[in-house]
Amino acid sequence: MQSSNSNTHQDPNAPKTLKRAMSTRHLVMLSLGGAIGTGLFLGSGEVIAQTGPIGAIIAYILGGLIAYMVMLCLGELAVHMPVAGSFGAYAQKYIGSGTGYMISWVYWLTWTATLGTEFTAAALLMQEWFPHISMWIWTIIFALTIFALNLSSTRIFAESEFWLALVKVVTVIVFILLGLLAIFGLIPFDGAESAPLFHNLTTHGWFPQGLIPIFTTMLIVNFAFSGTELIGVAAGETKDPAVNVPKAINAAIWRLLIFFVGTIIVISALLPFEIAGLSGEGVSSSPFVTVFNYIGIPYADDIIRFVIITALLSAANSGLYAASRMMWSLSAQRQLPSLFSRLSKSGTPIIALVVTMFGAIPGLLSEHFAPETIFKNLLGVAAFTMVIVWMSICLSQFNFRRQWYKAGYTAKDLKFAAPLYPIVPILGFVFCFITGLSMAADPEMHAGLIVCLIFIAACYLSHYVFYRDQK
């Protein structure tokens, strides 16, 4: 049986190990912070406009169930084998060495490619408040701040992410509570004489656009739940993972479902679905801003701008953490030079952090070279790679459990066992695969899809050339 200290196996030149400094509250907030982002604050209205209110609610419930199935699989693996490389290490052990190598690099690419765009977007929002200060000054300030938080120690990183994520969580809770008060007529809403109640949900029928949009928006919805898998990345730096990881997975997924579905219900009940996703300029297009303005909250634009800046910085904070741990893991498994698994005195992978920050440079330049095209394709790359990672988690757990049974053990011998095996990993894998196919059917996603396929092929090829003889 795998020891809980399996993450300590490193190159002799890097004797230190990653420190177990995270608690359940850190894991839950890391997961919530990874999932609650600009997709919810800016993109939720678009899903409602495409599917109708009831369709959007169904889409988010489906997305939450898919995420929950994947996270149950990840929880079983993370408790049994709590390593910082997480699903890359699991894929290597339970699918194949080449696939584990590919998954680690693909996940590194996902976060590194979007890092620069997070800093750039946050800087552009700051410039709306301070038009005379150069965007580059804000970009550099944000980049240095996030780098310093990650470099200091795992504990300080986790604490900073807790508070950044808390801003988003509190905003969503306040939005849902105020929205419900408006729905039931307990506070005024846009001069309405009677309570809106839930009439808007079915004003134009149950599915005004038909059933197909529910499935075509699944990539957007699934991507909204991405970030929950950060629990697995952090398992190797968590106190008592057998207790904290399952608690964090259950807490995070159910809270996300309540937050996402609650938000969709409030927006759909208070705004006609045709205008929920109208494209406006920047933050003003957010349905959060529209609802807050109609309720009469002063400075709604500024409040949501502040929340979105913290959301962007939280995503960058989590992304730098996740990408650097993948690079550390590749080095610890001798698939990168031992230099990359060197740890600072505080126990952070300093070289991996520096290299990942340099990888963010293309994203930083995106604003000056076709920003819309680059952003859209980076979103496509991130969404597709996340689907690949989630599929690998389901397949790894499926294969792990088969090996576990062959070795004479039962599910009761596991400290945490995903229920309904093999249904959960099979359904999780199939639904993720269908989500990937929906990307292939979208012409706007083709460039991102092709980049992903080329990158995956390059990973397998480089592994075959350099590491095929590795045991």
N, C-alpha and C positions, 0 to 999 in steps of 0.2 A: 504493500500500500504506500502511495506517495506521501512522503513526509511534508509537513506544513512548512518546512524550511527549504523547500526545493528551489526557491528563488535565490538561495545563497550561493549556488554553484557558479563561480565566476572564474575568469582567468587569474592566474597567480599574481599578475601585475596589478590587479584591481581587487585587493582583498576585502575592501569594505562592502557592506551589503546595504541595500535600500532599507530605510528605517520604517518600522510599523508605528506610524504616528496618527493614523486616522481613526475616528470613532464613527458610530452609526450616523450621527447628525451630519458629519462631514460627508459621508457617502451619499446620504439622501439628498443633501443640497447640491453636491457635485452632479448627481444625476438630474435633479430638477433644473439646475442651472444650465446643464448641457442641452436640455430639451426645450425649455421655455426661452424663446428668443424672438428675433425679428419675424420669423415665420408666423408666430401667434399674433404679435402686435400689428404687423403690417399685412401678412398674407392670409389671415383667417377669413377676411371679408371676401377674398377672391374665391375661396372654396365654396362659401355660401352662395355667391353669385353664379357659380358654375353648376352647382348641384341642387340649389334650393335649400331651405332650412332643414327639413327632415333628412334630406340626402346628406347634408354636411354632418348632422348628428350621427347618422349611421356610419359615414366614412370615418369619423374620428373614433367611434366605438370599435369599428373593425381594426383601425390602425393601432388602438390601444391593446386589443386582444392579441394581435400579431406581435407587438412589442413584448407583451407579457409572456407569450410562449417562448420567444427568443431569450428573454431574461431568466426564465425558469431554467432553461438549458444552461445558460451562462452561470447561474447561481450554483448548480450542481457541480460544474467543472471548477468554478472559482473556489468553492469550499474544499473540494478534494485536492486541488492543486493551485494554491494561491500564489501566483507568480506575477511579476510586474509586466511581463510580455503578454499575459492573458491569452486572448484568442489566437494570436500568432503562435504562441507556444503550444496551445491545445491542438491547433491544426497540424503543426509539425509532428506531434506525438500520435494523434489519432486519425489523421487523413494522409499525410505524407510530408516529407521534408521540404520538397519544392513548394507545396501549397502553403505550409507554415511560413516559409520565407516570403512568398508572394503576399500573403495576408498582412504580415507585419509591414511590408513596404507600402502596400495599398492604403493601410490605415494611416501610416506616416504621411503619405501624399495627401490624403483627405484633409488632414488638419493643417499641414504646412502650406498647402495651396491657398487655403482660405484665411490663414493668419494675417497676411498683409492686407487683404480686403477688409478685415474687421477693423484694423487700425485706421485705414483710409476712410472708411465709412464713419467711424466715430469722430475723426478729425473734421470731416465735412459738416457733421452736425454741430460740432463746437464752433465752426466758422459762421454758422447762422446766428450764433449769439455774439461772436467776436469777429466781425468781418474784416477788421484791420490786421488781425494776426494770421500769419501764413499757415496754411494747412499743414505744411511740413513740420512746423514747430510742434503742433498738437500730435502729429504722427510719431515724432521722435519721443515726446514726453510719454505717450501711451506705451510705445514699444519698450522703452527703458523701464517703465514702471512694472509692466507684466513680466519682463525678463528678471527684474530684481526680485519680484515676489516668488517666482519659480526657483531662482537660484538660492534664496535665503535658506529655506528648509521645507521639508514636506509639510510640517505642522503649520508654518506661516502661509504656505500656498493654500492649504485646506481651509484655514481660517479666513483668508481673504476671499476665497471662492464662496464660502458660507455667506459672508455679508453681501457680496455682489449678487448672489442668487436670491438672497432674502429680499432685496429691493424689488426684483421681478415678481416673486411669490406674493409679497404684500400688495403690490399693484393689482395683480390678477384677483386676489381675494376681495379687495376693496371694490374693484370693478364689478364683480359678480354680486356682492352684497348690495351696492347702490343700484345696480341694474334690477335686482329682484324687488327692491323697495319701489322703484319706478314702475315696474311691471304691474305691481299690485296697487298702484296709486297712492302709496304712502308718502312719496315725495313728488314734486311737479316734474313733468317731462315735456319740454318744448311746447308749453302752453296747452297741453291736452286737457280737455274737460273731464274725461273719464280714464280709468286705468286701461293701459293697452292690453293687459293680460297676455294671452298667447295666441291671439287671433292671427297675427302675421305669419305664424308657423305654417298655416295651411290655407292662407288667403287665395293662393293661386293653385290649389290642389296639393296633394302630398308630394308629387315629384314633377314640378313644372317643366323641368328639362329632360325628363325621362330617367331611366335607371343607369344608362351608360356612363354619364359624368361621374357617378359615385366611384366607378372603377378607374376612370381616366385620371381622377384626382388622387388616387391612392399613393402615387409617388410623392406628391406634396405632403400628404398626411403622414405617410411613413417617415419621411424625412423630418417632419415635425417632432417625431418621437426619438429621432437619433440623438445620441448623447447619453441615453440611459445606460448604454453599454460601458460607459466610463467607470461604473461600479466594478466591472471585471478588471479593467486596467489598474484600478486602485487597490484591488484585493491583496496584492503583494506588499502593500504598505499600510495595511489595516490591522488594528489590534483585534485579536481573536476573530479571524474571518469566518469561522464556522458559525458564530453567533451573529456577527454584524452584517455579513453579506446578505443572507436571506431576509433579515429584517429590513435592510435598506432597499432591496429589490421590491418587496411587497409594499412598503411605505411609498416608494417613489412612483411605482406604476399606478397605484390606485389614486394617489394625489394628482398625478398628471391627467388621468381620465376625468376626474372631477373638475380640474381646472380647465382642460380643453373643452369638454362637453358643456360645462357650465358657461364658459365664455361664448360658445357658439349659440347656446339657447338664449342668452341675454341679448346678443347682437341681433339674432334672428327675430326675437320677440319685439324689440324696440325699433328696428330699422327694416323698411321694406327690402326684401332680398335683392331686388334689382340694383339698389344703390349701395349695398354693403361693400361691394368690391370695386366701386368706381375708382379708376386710377386718378389720383391727384398728384400734386407735387410734394414729394417727401413725406414728412411725418403727418402732414394734414390729411393725407389719404387714409390714415389708420382709422378703422371703425371705433377704436378705443377713444380717439380724439372726438369723433362725431358724437358718440354717446355721452361722454363727459361734458361736451359743450351743450347738448340738449338738456342735460340734468341741471346745468348751470354752474359747473365747477370752473372757477376762474383759472386762467393760465393753463388750460388743458393741453395746448400744444407744447408748452414748456415742460410740463410734468412728463408727458409721454416722450419728449425728446430726451430728457434726463434718463428715463427708464431704458430707452433704447440704447443710449450710450453705455449704460451699465451692462445691458444685455450683450452688446458687442464686446466689451472688455472682458466680461465673464466668459464668453465663448473663446476669446483669444487666450485667456488664462488657462482654461481647460484644455484647449487645443495644443498649446505649447507643452503642457504637462503630458498629455497622451502621446504626442508625437515623439517627445524625447524619451519616454519609457519604452516605446517600440524600438527605437534605435539602440537603447541600452540593452534591451532583450536580445536583439540580433547579435550584438557584440558578446554578451554573456554566453550565447549559444555558439560562439566562434564563427559567426557568419558575417562579421565585420571585425576590423582590427580591434585589439583589446583597448586601444586608446579611447574608444567610444563608451566603454563601460567604466571608465575612471570616475570616481565619485569625489565630490568636494568634502571638506571636513564636516559639513552639516548633512552629508548623505544624499546630495542631489547630483545627477549625472551631468556634470558641467560641460563637457565637450559636446555631448548630444544636444544640450540646450543651445549652445552657440551655433552649431551647424544648422539646427532647425530654424533658428532666427534668420540665418542667412537665406534659408530656403523660402522665407516669406517675402523676399525682395520683389519677385515678379508680381505678387499681389499688390505690393505698395505702388507699383508703377501703373496699375490697371486704370486708375482714374485719368491718366494722361494718354492712354492708348485704347480707344474704343471700349469705354467702361461697361456699357450695357452688354456688349457681346462677350467680354471677358467674364463679367459677373454671372451671366446666364450659363456659360459653359462651365465655370467653376462650380456653380450650383449643381449642374448635371453630373459633373465628375464626382462631387461629394456625395450626391444622392445614390449614384450607381455603385460607387465603392462601398457605401454603407450597406447596401443590399447584399453585395458579395460577402462582406464581413459577417453579416447576420446569418446568411446561408451557411457559412463555414462553422459558426457557433452551433447551429442545429445539427449539422452533419458530425461535428466533433463529439457532441454529447451522445448522439445515436451510436457511433462507433465505440465510444468509451463504455457505454452501458453494456453493449454486446460483449466486449472484452471482460468487463466486470463479472458478468454472468458466467462466461466460459471459465473464469478463474475460480468458480465455485462460490462466489459471494451472492448475496441477495440485495434488493433495494434497501432493506432494513439495516444493512451494514454500512450504508452511506450516512454521513452526518447530515446531509441535505440531499433529498432525492426529488427531481422534477416529477410531478404526478402524471399519470396516464401514459407512461411509456408503452409503445413507441409512437402513440398518436401525436403528442405534443411536438417532438422534433420533426416529424414528417410534415404535419400541417404548417409549422413555422417555416420550414424549408420551401414547401410548395407555394405558400402565399408570398414569400419574399421573391421567389422565382417569377411568379406572375407579375409582381410589381416591377421587376426588371424588364419583363417583356413590354410592359406599358411604356417604359422609357424608349424602347426600340421602336415603338409605334408612333412616337412623337418626333416629327421632323426637326423641331427646334433643339432636341436633345441629341441629335445624331453626332454632332462634332464632339461633344463630351463623351458619348458612348465609344466612338472610334478611338479617342485618346486613351480611355480606360482599357480597351481591349489591347491596344499596342503596348501600354505600360505593363499589363498582366503578362503578355507574351514575352516582353523583355525581362521580367522578373524570373519567369520559368527558364528562359534561355541562359541568363547570367548564373542562376543557381546550378544549372546543368554543367556549364563550363567551369565554374569555380569551386562548387561544393558537392558535386555528385558522389565523390568518394568519401564524403564525411559521414562518420557513424554517429 
